[in-house]
Amino acid sequence: MSKEKEQYSFWTKYKKFAGTEIALYVIMVVGIVLGIIIFSYL
């Protein structure tokens, strides 16, 4: 029971950072993919 409570508090603590973190990873991956496509055609 205490383990579940720990996990819950962890998620509530980092929930506000999760959205921006996911967005940053998505932007980074898209940037890398676009870079590969652009450089492969040059």
Protein Blocks (a to p, Z undefined) as FASTA:
>chain_A
ZZmmmmmmmmmmmmmmmmmmmmmmmmmmmmmmmmmmmmmmZZ
